[in-house]
Amino acid sequence: MIEKIEIAGIATYCSTPGLLEKLSLFNYCYGANGCGKTTISRVIADPDHEDHHGCKLTWKSGTPLETLVYNSDFVEKHFRAADQLPGIFTLGEQDATVLDQIKEAKKQREKLIDEVATLKKSLTGEDGTGGKKAELSVLNDTFIDACWKAKSTLGETLQKAFEGTRNSKDKFRTKVLEEHSTNSAVTVPLDKLTERASTVFDDNAASLENLPKLEWTDLTSIETHEIWAKRIVGKGDVDIAALIQRIGNSDWVKSGQEFLTESKPKCPFCQQDMPASLEDDLVSYFDETFTNHSDAIESAASQYESNSESLKQQLEQIQSAESQFIDKTLLTAKIKHFNSLVESNKLLIERKRKELSKRITINPCGTVLSEISLLVERANLKIAEHNTAVQDQANQKVVLRSQVWRHLLDVSLAADIECYVKKSEGIKKAIESLSKQINDRDANIRKIDSKIRDLEKSTTSIQPTIDAINVLLRSFGFHGFSLASAEKSRCYKLVREDGTDAQRTLSEGEKTFVTFLYFYHLLRGSSSESGTTQNRIVVFDDPVSSLDGDVLFIVSTLIRELCDDVRESRGSIKQVFVLTHNVYFHKEVTFNSKRGPDALNEESFWTVRKRKGESEVVRHDYNPIKSSYELLWQDVRERGVGNLTIQNSMRRILESYFKILGGINLDKLQDSFEGHEKLACRSLSSWINDGSHSAHDDLYVAVEDSTADLYFDVFRRIFDNLGHVEHYNMMMGAGSSK
């Protein structure tokens, strides 16, 4: 059955859907002409029509049923636009065995349908948005979010590895699973990937020059020269040697030797007269060995100055090079350390030059220079890798992309992928199993349907429908035409008593009624030899247009009988919709003598209204259509207040029902009685006229209960004698003794 109807963007319905939801077994909809009722019936008849793109039907368990809709389109199609009516095939009763086989096959079919509904509930939930498929969808969404979050953590430099999937979460998830199955790259640390990506993914990258190699062995060899630790003094066998050694400062004496010529004849050391041998003694003391050592000091100092300055220039060149592959901060610190050592060593060397007899220890620069050289060598290795990548950039991109995906899989998403794969495999197996069971049962249903069609073909005929419709036509006073088999096989035609074609000469009311009877019998049969027992939904859209009062109540009675069959699960109709603008018809067709507190579980009430040119659908918790006619019956049921108003109520009921709707003169009512009953009816007419055209004061005048009971009985028999006791019982309540 249909659980919900959505209507939008068609006729007078706006873009916001009109909703008929939580629909029941019986659904009654009241609305004025032109408010949008027929649109509802058209959507039910053909929800997939191109004009109904904004409309939708939601079926219970997702299982659509056949829909049979009586509306103006049906009348136009089957009566006005056709010379002959397609035959209606109904099951015969001559072969009980075949009927029993059909009944048993239908039971099997219903069981399979219930099983399919249960399986679909597990697969997609009650409303098609749950079950295992929803579980898988939630798992997919969670995994998609995890993948997307992991992607964003890799930094902008590596995002080019994901080209083609960066703007779609779903595509990215699909690519993750594909890479999980096919990627065989090794896992590379993130920092190395990022470093390579700056070159490989840079389309403007160019080859780079190597940093200059640092030459520093000459400097370190000078630093380790033995001359720095050697005490340089004069000869010990000269007369003046003992004095110099006693003074312990040969460096001072050597410095004073330079002033001998200028200070003669005075001694440059003590300013006394200089001994004649002093100059020769000093020359002998500071012999060639001393001079050679002194010259070695000067040479080493000069070389150290030159080499250190050369290294400083090399270091400045390295430091000023624009290279992304060397740690500039660390390099600067190392150079600063080197410069500090050099300056310290220069001071030591200068001291040695002045005090040759002193021993000094040079601070070695080899360690810091080795560290700087290592930085340069590493940078040059990276530059070489960079240049290789630039020269083979296309292939390097492929390799790097694969490695980036591998890192994402192994580091960022390892736990998420393991969880997703394990859970999704279980859910997919369940979905596959449920789908297979549904398909198997659907296949069995199709086999049973084929079997039912074959059985129906063996015992169906259009003649029973001809006979049934003609009986109804005659019983309701339509004697001028009847239904007959057409020359065309399996079709009907309407003929006069003399056999001539009657279809084009029928009145509008006759056309409407005979078309309704045709539709009514179609509900219990099929327009083909098979399908007579197929489950279906039926819609009646204003079936009483152009009908007089008598036929209006006949139609409502037929529909109520149909509803009783549905209520008792007799036949193949599973849900009923009735739409009308006629208040009297609505009251008749919605009458349910067994309606109790639980009635709303099987019926729903709706009104369709049009405001400012737009239709809207409103649900009601109870039947919203009440008329003054119903209130009159309520007064009769309750006998008024002290029987004072009952006469007027009876008169108005008889006028409304028989005179206005049925076209029967109230003075002629007595003609349906004979003997003393005719007198009683005439007396009733006088009594109700007297009561309805005169004033009473209830304090002084009261209608006796016995009098009211007498005329009440006549009132009931008027309906009985004229063949409308069903209407009386409906309005008074079934089983009423009044």
Secondary structure as GFF3:
##gff-version 3
##sequence-region A 1 738
A	DSSP	beta_strand	2	7	.	.	.	ID=ss1
A	DSSP	beta_strand	18	21	.	.	.	ID=ss2
A	DSSP	beta_strand	26	31	.	.	.	ID=ss3
A	DSSP	alpha_helix	37	45	.	.	.	ID=ss4
A	DSSP	three_ten_helix	50	52	.	.	.	ID=ss5
A	DSSP	beta_strand	56	59	.	.	.	ID=ss6
A	DSSP	three_ten_helix	60	62	.	.	.	ID=ss7
A	DSSP	beta_strand	66	70	.	.	.	ID=ss8
A	DSSP	alpha_helix	72	75	.	.	.	ID=ss9
A	DSSP	pi_helix	76	80	.	.	.	ID=ss10
A	DSSP	beta_strand	85	86	.	.	.	ID=ss11
A	DSSP	beta_strand	90	91	.	.	.	ID=ss12
A	DSSP	alpha_helix	96	124	.	.	.	ID=ss13
A	DSSP	alpha_helix	131	152	.	.	.	ID=ss14
A	DSSP	three_ten_helix	156	162	.	.	.	ID=ss15
A	DSSP	alpha_helix	169	182	.	.	.	ID=ss16
A	DSSP	alpha_helix	190	200	.	.	.	ID=ss17
A	DSSP	alpha_helix	217	223	.	.	.	ID=ss18
A	DSSP	three_ten_helix	226	229	.	.	.	ID=ss19
A	DSSP	alpha_helix	241	247	.	.	.	ID=ss20
A	DSSP	alpha_helix	250	257	.	.	.	ID=ss21
A	DSSP	alpha_helix	260	263	.	.	.	ID=ss22
A	DSSP	alpha_helix	278	285	.	.	.	ID=ss23
A	DSSP	alpha_helix	288	320	.	.	.	ID=ss24
A	DSSP	alpha_helix	328	354	.	.	.	ID=ss25
A	DSSP	alpha_helix	366	391	.	.	.	ID=ss26
A	DSSP	alpha_helix	393	407	.	.	.	ID=ss27
A	DSSP	pi_helix	408	412	.	.	.	ID=ss28
A	DSSP	alpha_helix	414	457	.	.	.	ID=ss29
A	DSSP	beta_strand	460	461	.	.	.	ID=ss30
A	DSSP	alpha_helix	463	475	.	.	.	ID=ss31
A	DSSP	beta_strand	482	485	.	.	.	ID=ss32
A	DSSP	beta_strand	491	495	.	.	.	ID=ss33
A	DSSP	three_ten_helix	503	505	.	.	.	ID=ss34
A	DSSP	alpha_helix	508	522	.	.	.	ID=ss35
A	DSSP	beta_strand	536	541	.	.	.	ID=ss36
A	DSSP	alpha_helix	549	567	.	.	.	ID=ss37
A	DSSP	beta_strand	573	580	.	.	.	ID=ss38
A	DSSP	alpha_helix	583	589	.	.	.	ID=ss39
A	DSSP	three_ten_helix	599	601	.	.	.	ID=ss40
A	DSSP	beta_strand	603	611	.	.	.	ID=ss41
A	DSSP	beta_strand	614	620	.	.	.	ID=ss42
A	DSSP	alpha_helix	628	637	.	.	.	ID=ss43
A	DSSP	alpha_helix	646	654	.	.	.	ID=ss44
A	DSSP	pi_helix	655	661	.	.	.	ID=ss45
A	DSSP	three_ten_helix	666	672	.	.	.	ID=ss46
A	DSSP	alpha_helix	676	693	.	.	.	ID=ss47
A	DSSP	alpha_helix	705	721	.	.	.	ID=ss48
A	DSSP	alpha_helix	725	732	.	.	.	ID=ss49
###
